[in-house]
Amino acid sequence: MSRDLTVIELDVIEGEVVPQGVVLSAEEMCSMNFARLEFERLAKILMPLIDPLLFREDETACAIARHIEQVRIFSRNFCWQHRHLGAAYGVVGKRPGDKGCDQ
């Protein structure tokens, strides 16, 4: 392991420095819960339509199925492991002030 220091010119560095940990407020997590619920509803509408096409190796159907799965994986299913924080702020899938959003 090397302990040498490297000096980097400031004009070479591009981008934005962000902290390692990210903090979500209860309100933001409530929005994630709502987004997860809406995404699940959308997937339930789309999957029965594209399932028969997947057997025919339809390019569009394969792309839709792949993107649905990628949204789940790379969003970590909309921060699913922290969903209870949002539930403390508002009912899961319902934002404060929303009327009739469970349809």
LINTANOR-V258453 format. One line per field, one symbol per residue. ss: DSSP state (@ for helix, = for strand, . for the rest). burial: I if it has 16 or more other ideal C-beta (glycine too) atoms within 10 Angstrom, else O. A space follows every 10 residues. Layout:
# LINTANOR-V258453
ss: ???
burial: ???
This chain:
# LINTANOR-V258453
ss: .........@ @@........ .....@@@@@ @@@@@@@@@@ @@@@@@@@@@ @@@@@...@@ @@@@@@@@@@ @@@@.@@@@@ @@@@@@@@@. .......... ...
burial: OOOOOOOOOO OOOOOOOOOO OOOOOOOOII IIIIOIIOIO OOIOOOOOOI OOOOOOOOOO IOOIIOOIOO IIOOOOOIIO OIIOIIIOII OIIIOOOOOO OOO
